[in-house]
Each structure stands twice: as C-alpha cells, then as structure tokens.
Amino acid sequence: MELFAPLLVAIGAMPALGIAAWYARVTGPLARIVALHWALIALSMFLGAAGLYWAAADEGRIATVAILMVVAVNALALSMVLRLRRGERGR
C-alpha cells in the first residue's frame, strides 16, 4: 500500500510530460515557455511521488510532501497562465 500513492502520482505526471513534449515541437513565441512550464509541472509531480515513497508511513511527512507538491504544481500552473496572458497582451 505504501507504493500505491507514489505510483498514482507518477502515472498522473505522464500527461503533463506528454503535453510538454507536444508543445516542444510547436513553433511559436509562447510554445517554448508553455513546454517548459509543463515539463516543470511533471518534474514537480515526479519529485512529489519520490517524496511520498520516501515518507512511507509517517503521516506528518506524507502531509508535508503532499502540500509542497500541490503548492509547486499550482504555482507553476498560475505562472504559466499569467505568462500566456502577458504574451497575448503584447501582440
């Protein structure tokens, strides 16, 4: 059971990695930035999965890792949205 949650988080990061690869192939002014943000989201989720595996059965560590991962993913998503809005305004 201690491997189930980290495995689900790692599998959940795969779509973000796929989106990053997709945007990396697109040519455009904002595509590189979007690809980088999605790759960083996937990386933070993979690190969160590794952290959950490290936390094992300690509920305090699990909560800390989960909160840090949620904050990191949401901060990166917000950063991407703001960057896209700023880029669209410049056109």
HELIX and SHEET records of a PDB file:
HELIX    1   1 PHE A    4  ARG A   25  1                                  22    
HELIX    2   2 ALA A   31  ALA A   55  1                                  25    
HELIX    3   3 GLU A   59  ARG A   89  1                                  31    
END                                                                             
